[in-house]
Amino acid sequence: MPTLLAVAFASSAPCTALEAPVDAGWILQKLARPAPTRTDFVELRGSKLLKQPLRLSGEYARPDADTLVREVRAPYAETTTIRAGEATIARAGKSPRRFSLARVPELAGLQASFGAMLSGDRATLEKFYRVAAAGSHQQWTMTLSPKDAQLAAKVREIVLYGRGAELRCIETRPAKGDETQRTLLAGAARASAGATTPEALTALCRGAAQ
């Protein structure tokens, strides 16, 4: 499942010892960005058939409020465009493939969640997910648990990791199995060049590594 989005998020002021716990409203306010936006990503896809997770890199872009584009640049080139209830997948030398998001609920949930996050729309996000936040303004997590039965059958929860106003990583945890997919974004994606093991990339995702 592609995971999410678009922007060079800035960092916020450091937290203090007396700082109140972070809440979802504060996180969404900080993540809100008007289109057009874009950000680098590095995605790790685990599989029992692979000795090491498949590592993809590229860019997420949101050219307008209704469109999400995921451009994979390595180890192959592929562009997925989600717009108006339809996904289009394009590869060089092949005819584009188009299909309705109704066939792929995780893609529909992706578009809805990113659109809501980047517009700071908590009400819309909570139509699709149960939302919980933890941590501090300096280092936080926000957990999205799908309400839709079709999506929940495939995705148990989506956990976002961030620092201040920067969304650094998204973990998509499947309903079955343990093959968590991680997508590093913005600063975490750029810092991942020196992290070559799954353990190092997981630590970077969760904020344990600089």
N, C-alpha and C positions, 0 to 999 in steps of 0.2 A: 504494500500500500504506500503510495507516495505520501510523503509527509511534508510538510508545509512550508513556504512563504516568502516574504519579500521585504527587506529593509536593512539598512545599516543602523541597527538600534544603538542609541547612545547609552552611556552608563549614568546612574543616578548618584546622588551624594551618599557618602558612607553612612551606615547605620550607627547608632549608639547603643550602649548597654541598656538604656531605658526605652528603646524603641518598641512600640507595640507590634504584635505579630502582624504579618502581612495578610491582606484579604484579597479575594478575587477582584473586587471592584478596583482596588489600587493597581493591581497588575494589569487589568484590561485598560485602565486609563493610561498607563505608561506604554503599553504596546500599540495603542491606537496610532495608525499612520494613514494619511490619505493616499489614494492611488495617484500616480504610478509609484510603485516601490519594487525593490529587488534585493536579493541577498544570495551569497554563495551557500552551497550546502555540500556536505559529505554524508552519504548514507551507507549504513552497514546492514546487510541482509544475511541473516544466519540461515543455515540449512544443514540438515543431517547428512546431506549428500556432499557437502563441502568440508574440507579440512579447516579452512579459514573463511570468515564471513566475506561475502562479495562486497567490495567497496566501490560505490558509485560517487561521482562528483559532478557538480554542475551548478546551476543557478535556478532559483525560484523567482518568478516575476509576477506582479499583479498590475498589468497595464491599465486596467480600469476596475471599477468596483465590482463588476460582474464576471471577471475573467481571472483564472489562475493558470499560469504556465510553468511547467516543470521541464527544464532543459538539461538532459544528461549529456555530459561532454566526454566522460571516460568511465569505464573502459570501452564504451561504444557511444554513438551519437543517436539521441532519440528525444523528441519533443512531444510532451503531452499537454494539450490545451483543454481546459475545462470551462465551458461556457454554455449558458442557456439550457441546462439539463442534459448536455451532451459532452462526451469526451472524444477528442481526436488525437490519435497517436501517429506521429510521422517519423519515418526513417528514410535516409537518403537512398534513392534507387528503388523505393517501394511505394505503392499507392497508400495514401493515408487510410487508417482504420478508424471508423466512427461507430460509437455505440451509446445507447442511452444510459445515464447514470442510474436509472432504476434497476439495471442489471448488476450494478456494482455499488452497493450501499456505502462501502467504505470511501469511495471517491466522492459520493454525494455528501457524506458527512465531513470529509476533508474540506470541500469547497465551502460548506456552510460554516464550519468552525473557524476557518481562516478569515473568511469574510467578516464574521462577527468579531473576531479578535482584533482585526486591523481597523475596524470601525468603532471599537470600544463598546460593542452592543451586547451587554450581558444578558438582556432579556431573550434575544435570539439564540445566543449560545446555550442558554438554559432550556430552550425548547428541545434541543437535541441531546444535551448532556446534563448529568448531575455534576456540579462544579465544586471542587474543594481546594483550598489553598493552605500552604504551610510554609514556615520559615520566616525570614526577615526581609526587609527591603534590599539588603545587600545580597542575599542568596535565598531564592524561593523556589517552590514547586507549585504547580497547579495541575490537579488531576481531573480529567474529563472521563466520566463513565457513561457510555451510550445508553440512551433511553429506548431507542428504536430496537425492536427485537431482532430484526435482520442483521443490523450492524453489531449488536451485542453478541450474536452467535459467532461472529468472527473476531471481534475486538473486545477484550475485557476492559481495557482502559487505555487512555493516552495521557502520559505524564510529561508536562513541560517543565524544563529547568531554566532558570534565568538569574541574572544579576541586575538589580536596578531595572532600567528600561530595556535591557538587552535579553531577548529570547535566544538562548544558546543551544538548546538541544531539545529534541522530542523523542520520547520512547513510546513506541506502539506495542502494547503487550497483547498477544493473541488470547482468544478465549480458550483455546486448546493448545497444548504443547508449551515449550519454553523458548521458542525462537523469537525473542524480542528484537524488533527493528529499531535502530537508532538513527536519527538524522541530526547531524551537527550543523548549526547555522552561524552565519555572521562571524564573530571573533573566534568561536570554537572551531568552525570549519577551517578558518585560515590557520589556526594554531595546530591543526591535526596533521600537518605534513611531517612533523617529527615524531608523531605517535604511530608506531607501526604494528603494535600488537592489539588484539581485541581488548585486553585488560586496560591498556593505556587509553584507548579510545573511549571505553566505558567510563573510566575515571574522569577524562576530559569532559564528557557529556554531563556528568553529575557534579562537576565543579571541584573535584578533588585534585585536579592537576591544573597548572597554569600554562 
